[in-house]
């Protein structure tokens, strides 16, 4: 029996559900469109009055250089940023650990 890899969209959905359950947090999934900026992170929102940007990756996957550059831009502007491979990673990035 072959084990199916975890899909990124599944991780994103789990993160959004877990974060939405916390009070005082707004989270949105960024959908790629012609009007979007290439490399922008998958998730964005506000936690405790601070903007955040999170790139979601499957376990074992790495950021592209463009994705890393976009996260650095957001961090320099004062946003909370990070890369999440799991729900726990996202909660840690946002300071919402159990």
C-alpha positions in Angstrom: 0.0 0.0 0.0 1.4 3.4 -1.0 1.2 6.3 1.4 -0.2 9.4 -0.3 1.7 12.7 0.4 -0.1 15.4 2.3 -1.4 18.0 -0.1 -0.6 21.7 0.6 -4.3 22.6 0.3 -5.1 20.2 3.0 -2.5 21.8 5.3 -3.8 25.3 4.4 -7.4 24.2 5.2 -6.4 22.8 8.6 -4.4 25.9 9.5 -7.3 28.2 8.6 -9.8 26.2 10.6 -7.5 26.1 13.7 -6.6 29.8 13.5 -10.2 30.9 12.9 -11.2 29.1 16.1 -9.1 31.5 18.1 -10.6 34.8 19.3 -9.2 38.1 17.9 -7.7 36.6 14.8 -8.6 37.3 11.1 -7.1 34.9 8.6 -7.5 34.7 4.8 -6.2 32.5 2.0 -4.6 34.4 -0.8 -5.7 33.1 -4.2 -3.3 33.5 -7.1 -4.8 35.8 -9.7 -3.5 38.0 -12.5 -3.8 40.9 -10.1 -1.7 39.2 -7.4 2.0 39.5 -6.7 4.1 36.4 -7.6 5.6 34.8 -4.5 3.3 36.4 -2.0 2.6 34.0 1.0 -0.5 31.8 1.1 -2.1 33.1 4.3 -2.5 36.6 5.7 -4.4 38.3 8.4 -4.2 40.0 11.8 -3.5 38.6 15.2 -3.5 40.9 18.2 -3.6 43.9 16.0 -0.5 42.8 14.0 -0.5 41.8 10.3 0.9 38.4 9.5 2.0 36.5 6.3 2.5 32.8 6.4 3.8 30.6 3.5 2.5 27.0 3.8 4.6 24.2 2.5 4.3 20.4 2.5 6.6 18.6 4.9 10.0 18.4 3.3 9.3 21.2 0.8 11.4 24.4 0.8 10.7 28.0 -0.1 11.6 29.3 -3.5 14.0 32.3 -3.5 11.1 34.5 -4.6 8.9 33.3 -1.7 11.8 33.9 0.7 12.2 37.4 -0.7 8.5 38.2 -0.3 8.6 37.0 3.4 11.6 39.2 4.0 9.8 42.2 2.5 6.8 41.7 4.8 9.0 41.2 7.9 10.9 44.4 7.1 7.6 46.2 7.0 6.8 44.9 10.5 4.6 41.9 9.7 4.8 38.6 11.6 6.1 36.1 9.0 6.9 32.5 8.8 6.8 29.2 7.0 4.3 26.5 8.3 4.5 22.8 7.4 1.8 22.0 10.1 -1.0 23.6 12.1 1.4 23.6 15.1 4.0 25.6 13.1 1.3 28.2 12.2 0.1 28.5 15.8 3.7 28.9 17.0 4.4 31.6 14.3 1.3 33.5 15.5 2.1 33.1 19.2 -1.1 31.0 19.7 0.4 27.8 21.0 -1.9 25.8 23.3 
